[in-house]
Amino acid sequence: MRPNRSISRIALLAGMLLLGASSGCSTPNAKVDNTPKGGLTSRNNQETPTAEVLVKYLSRQSSQIQMLDYRDISMEVTAQGRRAPSIEGYLVCEKARNFRLAGKVFGAQQVDLGSNNEQFWYWVKQSPEPHIFYCNYTDFERGVRLPFPFQPEWVLDVLGMGEVSPPENYTLEVRGNHYELTEKTQSQGQPISKVTIINRYTASAPVPQIVGKELRDSRNQLIAKATIKRVQLDRQTNLVVPKVVVLEYPAQQISMTLTLDNVTVNGKLSPQESARLFRRPNWNDVKSVDLAQLGRPTSGIRQVGANYR
């Protein structure tokens, strides 16, 4: 059965946005011991920690996760009120920039998204131009124009593997039952804010301690949002990792729900396995296109914020 083309285009944009989501949510180690000393408070304790305490907590959690290998994932996508067919596949991440997501729709390979220390790429079979599009990080950092909002480290951050900046780069606000840590930084020379949303009380799986991440532009407009709905305890490592994550992109009117199962935490890949897994595909019947060589977004892929049909 061939997927409806308009629906598969929704899956195309959603897939690219997911890859662009490479920067969001460190999840805590298991149980009460996750709480930073003098840091996260219980429901009955109103003492507020400093930004430095919370940043050190995030850094400690992130440092404990080096690799995640989800053998069974599903991605449910809704775009502009329309729902795409479910994508089933696998997701493997390894610090610092190694990332691979491959998925099938109706049993046929449809999506391949990836990254390594040098470049990122994406391929969607049912796109108007079913090429492998790629971009080197050096070109990206020079300001290469991309047809989707891209933050290279966001997915790893959402999965609890992101790099944490020094405490002086953050400000802290208390909003209801949450702490909000905001980091002012830049992407492609443009100012952005990265917001981490933390439960004020000590949580344990399946309730997340880190409940969300946001990317905001210089006008404080929301670019992307990740909400951690559920987490899972890996009993081999006693670490907690995401299980259900919702990604939202307001300008594109896209929402994605990722269900992440059958996980191995901090598994070991040989150098040969890592090189094979995190290498851009080279298929004889598929053209590779360098985004840095394109003077404008590829035809069939409209600029961010446009209606996607």
N, C-alpha and C positions, 0 to 999 in steps of 0.2 A: 504494500500500500504506500503510495507516494504522499508525503506530507503536503498539505495545502501551502502554496507558495507564499501567500500573504502572512500566514501564521509562521512559516519557517523564517520569514524576514524578521518577525518579532523575536524569534529565538536567536537570530544572528545578532541583533543589536543587544539583546540581553547577554549573550555570551561575551561580546566585546566589553560590555559594562562590567561583567564579572571579572574579566581579566584586568580591566582598569581598576577594579576595586582592590588591586594588590596593596592597601595600607590601613587596618582597623582594630582588632580587639583581643587583648591579652586576657586569657582566662586563668583563674587561680588554681594553685595546687589544691589538693583535696582537703576538705573538712576544716575544722576551726583553726588549725595550725597555719592556715593561709593568712590570718589576720596579722598585719604589721604591728609590732609592739607599740602600743600607744596610738594605734592608727584607727582602722575601721571600728566603728562602735557597734554595740548591741542595740536592740530595739529600745532598751531601757536606759541607755547611756547616751547623753546628748553631747559629749565632748567631741569637738571637731579636730581632726588631725591637720597637720600642715600639708601644703603642697609637696614639700620635700619628702615627707613620710610616705605619701601615696605614690609618688614617682619612684621611690626606692622599692616599694612593694611591686609596682608594675614591672620594674626592671628585673627584680628577682624572679617573678613568675615567668617572664619571657625567656630568661636565661636557661630555664629548666627544659624548655621544649626546643629541640634541634630539628626534629623531623616528624611529620604526620603523614600517614599512609592510610587513606580511606578507600577501601576496596569497593564499597557500595554507596553510591550517592544518588540522589534524585533531585532534580531542579524543576520546580513548578514556576512558570512565568506568566504574569499578567501584564499586558501592555496596552495602554489606551482603552481599557475595558475589555480586551480580548485575551483569552487564555490560549497559550501555545501547548502543543503536546508535551508530555513529561519527557525530560531528558534523563537517561539512566547511564551511569558510568563510574569512573574512579577519579580520585583527586590525590595527588602526592605533592607535598611541599617539603623543602629542605633549605635551611638557611644557607646563604643569605637571600638569594633571588631565585632559587630553583623552584619551579612550579610546573605542574602538568595536570591538565584536566582533559579527559577524553570522554565523549558521551555518544549514546545511540538514541535514535527515535524510531520506534516501531522495529527495533532489532537491527537497523542499518546504521553504520557509523556516520555521524553527522557533524560532530564538533571536535576540534582539537585546539586547545589553548595552551600556551606554554611560555616559559621564561627560563633563562639561565643568567649567569653573571654578565654576559655580553649583550643579550638581546631578548626581546619578547616577540611572540608571533600569535596569529590566530587563523583558523581555517573553519569555515562553515559550508558544508556541501551545498545547501540549498540557497546560498546567497546569490544575488544577481551576478556577482563576479566570484566564482568559487576558487579563488587563488589562495595561496598561503601568503598572507601579508605579514611583514616583519619590520622591526625597527631596532637598531642598535641603541643602547642606553646613552652612548655619547652623543648621538644625533638627537635623541629625545631631550637630553639636557640642554642642547643648544636651541631648543624651541621648535622642533619639527611639529608642523600642524597635523593634528590627528583628528579623525572623524568621530571621536568619542571621548568622554572625560576620562583621562588616564592618570592614575596615581600608582606608580610602579610597585610600592610596597603594601598596598592596602589589604589585599587578600591575606597575605602572611600576617599582617597586624590583626586582622579580624580573627584569625585562627590562633592568636596568642603567641606569634613568633616575631613580632615587629621589634625594631630597634627603638629604644627609649632614650630620649634626649636628656641632658642634664637638668636637674630640678629648677634652675634659674630660668629656664625657657617656658615654664608653666605658670598659669594662674589658677586659683581654686575658687569655686563658688558652691554654695549649698542650695539645692533646689528640692524642697520636699524631702523625700526619702533617698535622694541621690546626691552624690558629689559629682561635680563637673570639673574635670581637669582640661584646660585649654592650652594648646601649644601653638604659638605663632611661628609659622615657617613659610617656605616658598616652594612653588612648583613651576618649573620652566620660567623662573624669574618673576612670577606673579605671587603676591602674598595670599596665603590661605591659612585657615585655622583648622587644627585637628582637635576634636573634643572627645574625651573618654568619659563615659557615664558609669558610675560605680554605685552599687548598693551601699547605703550607710550602715546597714546591719550585716553581720557575718552570715554568709549563705553557704550552703553545701549542696552538691549535686542531688537532684537535677536543676535546682535553682541557681542561676548564674550570679557570681559576684560582680563581674564586669558585664553590664547589661546592654551597652551600646557604644557605638562610635559614630561620629559625624565629621564630614568635611564641609567647610564653609568658605565662601569666597571673601574678598576684601570688603564687600558690603554686608557681610554676615548672612548672605543667602545660602540656603542649604544646597550643596552639590550632590551629596550622597549620604545615606544613613544605613548603618548596620545595627540590627537589634538581635541580641542573643536571647532566644526564647528558652532553650534548654541546653544543659551541658551534661556530659557523661564522665564517670570516673573510670579511668584505665587502671585496672587492678594490678597490672604488671609493674607500673611505674608510680602508682598512687598520685597521678596527675589528672587534672580535670581539663577536658577539651570540649569544644563546641559540638553540639548534636543537631540543633535546629537553629538556623540563622535566616533572618529576613533582611534582604537588601532592597533599598528603595532609592529611586532616582527621580525626584519630582519633575525636573524639566522634561524628561523623556516619558513621564507617566508610566514608569515601569516598576514593578515589584517582583522580586524573586524570593522564593522560599527554598532553601537548601536543607535537605535532610541528609545527615552524614553518619554512616554506619560502618561497622566492621573495621575499626580503626586499630592501627599499630602505632604506638608512640615511641619515638626515638629508636626506631629500627635502624639497622645498618645496611647501607648499600656499598658494594665494592666500587672503586673508581670506575671500572668498566660499566657496571650497571648504571651508575649515576650519569656517566657520559652518554649512554644510550637513551636513558629515559628523558633527560633534560636537553635533548638536541632537537633542533628544528627538523621536521620531517623533510625528506627529499624524495618526492614521489615523481615517477616518470611522466605521469599523465596530468600533473598539477603544476601550474606555473607559480613561481615565487616572486613576490613583488616587494621591493624595498620602499617603505613609506617615506623615507627621507628623499627619495628621488621623485616623489610626486609633488607637483606645485600646488595641488588642491586636494581636498578629500576625494577618494575614489568614487567614480560614478556609481550610482545606486546606493551609496551610503551618504545620507544627508548630514548636515551639520547638527551639532548638539542643539536641542531645543526645537528643531523643526518637527512637523508631523511626520511620522514614519508610517509609510503605507506599503 
